[in-house]
Amino acid sequence: MVDENGGPLPGASVKVKGGGKGTVTDATGAFVLQNVEENVTLEVSFVGYISQEIKTSAQNMVIKLVPKPNELDDVVVVAYGSQKKARLTGAVAQVTGKDLADRPITRVSQALQGQVANLNVSIGGGGGAPNATQRINVRGYTGLGTPASPLIVIDGVQGGDINALNPDDVESISVLKDAASAAIYGSSAPYGVILIKTKQGSRGKAPSITYNNNISMNKIFNLPTMVNSLDFANIYNEAFINAGRSPFYDAATIQRIKDYQAGTLATETIKDPNPANNSYLSWNAANSNNDWFKIYYKDRSYSQQHNMSVTGGSESSTYFIGAGLNDRSGMYNYGNDKYKRYNLRANLTSDVTKWLTFNFRGSFSRELFDTPNLYAGQTGGGERAYMHQIARKFPTVQLYNPDGRISAESNVQLQKEGGRDLTARDKGLLTGELNLKLAKGWTATANYTFDGTYFDQNTHLKTLFTFLPDGSQATIGGTTPNGFSRYNERVQHEVVNIYSQYEKELGDHYLSIMGGFVSDYTAFQSYGASNNNLYSDNIPSLSTSYGTTPSISDRVRKLASEGFFGRFNYNYKEKYLLELSARYDGTSRFLSDVRWKAYPGISAGWNVDKESFFEPVKKYVNGLKFRGSYGELGDQLFLEDDYYPFYPSLGTTSPTNTSWLFGGSRQAAVSLPGLVDNSLTWISTSTLNLGTDAAFLGNRLNATFDWYIRKANDVMGPAAALPAILGTGAPRINNSAIETRGWELSLGWREKIGNVNYGLKGVLSDYKAKVVRYPNPTGDLGTWYQGQQMGEIWGYQTVGFFGSAEEAAAAPSQSRIDGNPWTAGDIRYADLNGDGKIDAGTNTLADPGDRRVIGNNTPRYSYGLTADANWNGFDAMIFIQGVGKRDAAIGGNYFWGIVGDEWQSSLFTTHMDRWTPDNPNGYYPKYYMSGQNGKNTQVQTKYLQNAAYMRIKNVQLGYTLKKAVLDRIKVSKVRVYLSIENLATFTKFTKALDPELTLNEGKVYPLQRSYSAGLSVTF
């Protein structure tokens, strides 16, 4: 038995039609049926492939199956079970493990991007760092400007960690989008569910071993390019002069810059000519010509993935054991940042009796990340630290001093010789499960899961030294005193699920009822400690520090929730479908009188294609289903890590930090807590969903469309203003509401022409949201207001540049934006309200001055397109992903270049196109190296960016060896492939930034293009 590429299909079912004999294929796809008469008919089937009836014509047969094109026949994993897609009434989408395979990715979430309509995967603050994670959202905004994440359920257990999961272990992923589908999960899933099923063994299957790998080379593809040092010096001087300041670079330095670029000066700087100064000149007195992005980031890095699994089973048991290694090197040239993840998974099942099956699922992952210390005293700290520091470093700053040593000003020593930040995250999960067959059609399941996450972080701030011209050494700023800190977390999560289902077919009627109980308990504990002054930087630890003011902290919190749930399904001839579900939830997060709440869900469907009147068109429209759903869910996740919002918390101050004397000395002090609202309770969300599924042209074309409205009431907002004499903060209360509307379309085409199998799959989605209720009686534009479209961008309308000071004087006054004179090259804004002056008015809805809504940063029309084909063992695939419409108002030096402060500005090649008397039509306005620069960098129409983009995410070319070759080498399957990730991007976005990476200021670890090769072997 082989697939469309000639590869074996292990575990396929082979039965004699009308008889009792049958078997399954082994790891090589082979099967044997003994004592079978000639010319009998065999019924052959395999999941995901079209079943066939084959006449036996010889003892040795090769049967080729082709993929099943009609998606309505697929079985989809849903909450607490599975259903045939034709019976689904909710908005559910599924992705197979094949869609995730053979890409040089670290996380499952990376592979989900663009695969499911309105499953929104965006890059997080870590950008393209080797340990970066992604943000996942279903169907857009879930709160005031926030897109919260869905519930992750792995093998039926809630609260899984998708970031710790090995993509190679995944068999299928289902996404529950509407509230009716997710209602059974209650308050754990107010904004969708991602159900992940990992690989399992197969009954009656001989042991099969699979090994696959991926070796990749990674190259940064969208770094800014710094201007050369002479252009930098001239533009800086220009900006200083425009601001009324003296030139920043003197004539002697500019001459040395020219000499260095001409090759007549060999050193990047010189010793300070002042004999009283024992230092080298730097910054605006040095003469180098460095592009610091090229210095800090290497040309290429290498990564590798290796996975091995063993699977099989007997007639009464199955097993799957998988192990994986993901080793990814970062792009720091001197910092040597690296990430490793080890994965181990075991899924075992065993029939204890005919009516009792025991399942065991266990997994372990270890993540290790080693990266340079951020040295916040130099870089400012945070995820943006080095991207912030690199961009604001002058190209004239020397990498090497004349003595051949690395300069302190370059900060390269921070990465090359400095302390390290080491993190380790261990995650273990154990699930024991009992499945009972109580009677025909009646089953019960009980499982217990213990899930533990253990995190440890060690941060070493090492003192560094630089050599001075006379050979002596001095400490580098921001590196002293040396120190060490340790932070540790322990999160223990326990889940109990107990549920039972009864299903029955009565003629043409199908009934199913299911009910159960779930208990979810989380215990969090952390501690942190730090101290300065290490005895030695060679042995960094808390016990080898002697600072007199160590810092120690810890946190302990616990959260428990319980829920009762039920679901009822009915269908008549799979023609009329009905599903009712409900959940009754309670949580320790709220007080007893507002702790429990019930949430219902209802959905219905109509398979029109099963009606007799549909027969005339069934030749062209092979399947057609209409469905609708409504459901309600509760949200407690808006409180995030606040497990006790009803407890007022006293502020505490240690004796060394108080300003009060008691008995002649300072004592510890406490301060009044903020007010709490005892009625704070669930956010209630509801979703109305209307959808249709259809199949056309012999099931070659499949389509799904959904339209939805999601409302969130009782959103947490601020209380009414209270008198200042109160002396403490106002409580948070449930007093706001939002509404999100959207739609999504999925199309799939699959066909075979001759020996070529090919397919196309496309997804397209859109959403937008508005504020329905918010306590803002004055219409203040500085916060949310009723009727506001989320993501809206307020700004001025740009007329152009002033051509002269006289034009500026004759125009409506812009002095309320900036009191300095407006001259040629400054921005002229439109007087939209006609009052003769340009300003923001009172910054209210009633008086916004001359500002209007000029754009919206909500990602609209997100899409993904996948095309694949295979022929004679060769296969090819291309995956394209993008956003069709999005605006961005970018701030900061990455976009503007000059921001008014010489130490925070940057100049890239994009900034050369600026206004000057010789270039009056430049893109950027006149530069000022002072606060006056802000008058030209107001949010405005001229600089609003089109952040839409299309990216070729992945291209693959592979080859699977023919069965004749495999038989000779005694291997079941061998496939080799080449792949390119992030091949090309098409966008009108500023070239200084990446439209997928950030819409803020751009200071994010850059993305990479990966060239990879892989091998997959099954024995």
Buried (B, 14 or more C-beta within 10 A) or exposed (E): BBBBBBBBBBBBBBBBEEBEEEBBBBBBBBBEBEEEEEEBBBBBBBEBBBEBEBEBEEEEEEBEBEBBBBBBBBBBBBBBBEBEBBBBBBBBBBBBBEBBBBBBBBBBBBBBBBBBBBBBBBBBBBBBBBBBBBBBBBBBBBBBBEBBBBBBBBBBBBBBBBBBBBBBBBBBBBBBBBBBBBBBBBBBBBBBBBBBBBBBBBBBBBEBBBEBBBBBBBBBBBBBEBBBBBBBBBBBBBBBBBBEBEBBBBEEBBEBBBEBBEEEBEBBBBBBEEEEEBBBBBBBBBBBBBBBBBBBBBEEBEBBBBBBBBBBBBEBBBBBBBBBBBBBBBBBBBBBBBBBBBBBBBBBBBBEEEEEBBBBBBBBBBBBBBBBBBBEEBBBEEBBBBBBBBBBBBBBBBBBBBEEEBBBBBBBBBBBBBBBBBBBBBBBBBBBBBBBBEEEEBBBBBBBBEBBBBBBBBBBBBBBBBBBBEEEEEBBEBBBEBBBBBBBBBBBBBBBBBBBBBBEEEEEEBBBBBBBBBBBBBBBBBBBBBBBBBEEBEEBBBEBBEBEEBEEEEEEEEBBBBBBBBBBBBBEEBBBBBBBBBBBBBBBBBBEEBBBBEBBBBBBBBBBBBEEEBEEEEEEBBBBBBBBBBBBBBBBBBBEEEBBBBEEEEEEBEEEEBEEEEEEEBEEBEEEEEBBBEEBBBBBBBBBBBBBBBBBBEBBBBBBBBBBBBBBBBBBBBBEEEEEEEEEBBBBBBBBBBBBBBBBBBBBBBBBEEEEBBBBBBBBBBBBBBBBBBBBEEBEBEBBBBEBEBBBBBBBBBBEBBEEEEBBEEBBBBEEBBEBEBBBBBBBBBBBBEEEBBBBBBBBBEEBBBBBEBBBBBBBBBBBBBBBBBBEBEBBBBBBBBBBBBBBBBBBBBBBBBBBEBEEBBBBBBBBEBBBEEEEEBBBBBBBBBEBBBBBBBBBBBBBBBBBBBBBBBBBBBBBBBBEEBEEEEBBBBBBBBBBBBBEBEBEBBEBBBBBBBBBBBBBBBBBBBBBBBBBBBB
